[in-house]
Each structure stands twice: as structure tokens, then as C-alpha cells.
Amino acid sequence: MIIPTRTKTLPRPASGDPALGPPPKPLYLMPHTGMRVDLDGPALRVSVPDQAERLFPLVRLSRVYVQGDAL
């Protein structure tokens, strides 16, 4: 399953330009029992039982790949 993270194309920063930051990268998720992915404002919140929640800002993601069952 591929979840687009943008509705329009934004200019991508050059990887060597520190003023613009790193280019967006894909996020790979392998579902675990109890894993939950929510949209939290401008970020994806990934929650797994007995682990700290992780936030992934959408501007840093090019796309999201989910392996296995849909979340």
C-alpha cells in the first residue's frame, strides 16, 4: 500500500545544500500486533505497545510503504 503524503509537487532540496535540509525519504513500516498509525497535524504518529511513540513529519517523507497487512 502506498500512501501519498503530498497533494502537489514541492521543489526538492539538493542533498548537498544544508540550508534547505535533507531531501524527503520513504518510510517503511512492517506492522506489529497493536501497531497504530495516526495523522497528528503535520506528522504521522506511529505507536507500538511498550515503545515510545514516534513522529514522522510529512515534509520529510516522500511516501509510505507498508509491508504485510494494511494498518
C-alpha positions in Angstrom: 0.0 0.0 0.0 1.4 3.4 -0.9 0.0 6.5 0.9 0.8 9.7 -0.9 2.0 12.4 1.5 1.5 15.4 -0.7 -1.2 16.7 -3.0 1.1 18.9 -5.1 4.7 18.6 -6.1 7.1 20.7 -4.0 10.6 21.6 -5.0 13.1 19.1 -3.6 16.2 20.4 -1.9 19.5 19.3 -3.2 21.1 16.8 -1.0 24.3 18.8 -0.6 22.6 22.1 0.4 22.4 22.3 4.2 20.3 25.4 4.2 17.4 23.5 2.6 17.7 20.4 4.7 17.8 16.8 3.5 15.6 15.5 0.7 12.4 13.6 1.6 12.8 9.9 2.1 10.4 6.9 2.1 9.1 5.5 5.4 8.9 1.7 5.5 6.5 0.1 8.0 6.3 -3.6 9.0 3.1 -3.9 11.0 3.3 -5.4 14.5 0.4 -6.5 16.8 -1.1 -3.4 18.2 0.7 -1.0 15.9 -1.2 2.1 15.2 -0.6 4.9 12.6 -2.4 8.2 13.0 -2.2 11.6 11.4 -1.1 14.1 14.0 -1.2 17.6 12.4 1.7 17.8 10.0 3.2 14.4 11.0 2.4 10.6 11.2 2.4 9.2 14.7 3.4 5.6 14.9 2.5 3.8 18.2 3.6 0.3 19.2 2.8 -1.2 22.6 5.6 -1.0 25.1 7.6 1.5 23.0 7.8 5.3 22.8 5.6 6.9 20.1 7.4 8.1 17.0 6.5 11.2 15.0 7.5 11.4 11.3 7.0 14.9 9.8 5.2 14.7 6.4 7.5 17.2 4.8 10.4 14.7 5.3 8.5 11.8 3.8 8.3 11.1 0.0 5.9 8.2 0.5 5.0 5.4 3.0 5.4 1.7 2.3 3.5 -0.8 4.4 4.6 -4.5 4.2 2.1 -7.2 5.2 -1.5 -6.5 6.3 -3.0 -3.0 5.9 -2.9 -0.9 9.1 
